[in-house]
Amino acid sequence: MEIQLWREILDPYVLAVDELVVKFRHIISEYRNAGAYSPIEQVDGRVKSISSILEKAQKKKIDIEYFEEKIEDIAGIRIICQFVEDIDKVVELIKKRGDMEIKSEKDYIANMKESGYRSYHLIIYYNVNTLHGVKKIQAEIQIRTLAMNFWATIEHSLQYKYKGNMPEHIRTRLSKAADAIIVLDEEMSVVRDEIMDAQNSFKIKANIVADILTNIQNLYKMANKREVVKIQDEFFQIYQSGDLEQLERFSKQLDIISEGYRAQSLN
């Protein structure tokens, strides 16, 4: 098969990955813009290289003419969650979508692989619009926690290095590390509410500070400079105190001052 033909075949998969990544990142934005916790922490994607496709076809004894049908993970999406509980929520989100059709699913979290690998896999059908019309392709979505992803990344690198013949002492170490990852995820789940409260407080503070700085910047254009410097000094004092309630009150007062100057400028 000619290289140019390979590129033409893989182009729709590149498009699918780009679209899917944008859609999942938009879900993150929707949650955060609504002031809600997003079960998706981050997302990325990739299209298998030609060499990886050929290698998998040879390993699985797949006729190269049928590789698009037989190899389900040419397009791959990886969704990372903070907590194990988030994974089920993400799966439900995907199942409810009208633009993604579930072909199959494998739960390697409830049924961990012998190696210690844990992740939730979905194979979906996804339609992309090409110059030649609509093309229905397959894509694999892997959903896992940050801890699971760390382990899987290391394991993948070692498997690549040793070509499936990993030394027993390294395999044993990986197995112990996988057990530690399970404990880590369980511990994170126990303190999940505390972590989410802390993250939420940080986001609230960051938004308030951004609003205050925007108001101060605008006041520099309209108000007396000495008054603005005084406001700025007061802000720094409150910020350094770390008192969120006082920061919120200051922000509301500054909103009123800023609105007054806008009204004056209109007059």
Sequence and secondary structure as in RCSB ss.txt:
>XXXX:A:sequence
MEIQLWREILDPYVLAVDELVVKFRHIISEYRNAGAYSPIEQVDGRVKSISSILEKAQKKKIDIEYFEEKIEDIA
GIRIICQFVEDIDKVVELIKKRGDMEIKSEKDYIANMKESGYRSYHLIIYYNVNTLHGVKKIQAEIQIRTLAMNF
WATIEHSLQYKYKGNMPEHIRTRLSKAADAIIVLDEEMSVVRDEIMDAQNSFKIKANIVADILTNIQNLYKMANK
REVVKIQDEFFQIYQSGDLEQLERFSKQLDIISEGYRAQSLN
>XXXX:A:secstr
  HHHHHHHHHHHHHHHHHHHHHHHHHHHHHHHTT   S  EEEEEE  HHHHHHHHHHTT  GGGHHHH TTSE
EEEEEESSHHHHHHHHHHHHH SS EEEEEEETTTS  TT    EEEEEEEEEEETTEEEEEEEEEEEEEHHHHH
HHHHHHHHHHHHTT   HHHHHHHHHHHHHHHHHHHHHHHTHHHHHHHHHHHHHHHHHHHHHHHHHHHHHHHS H
HHHHHHHHHHHHHHHHT HHHHHHHHHHHHHHHHHHHHHHH 
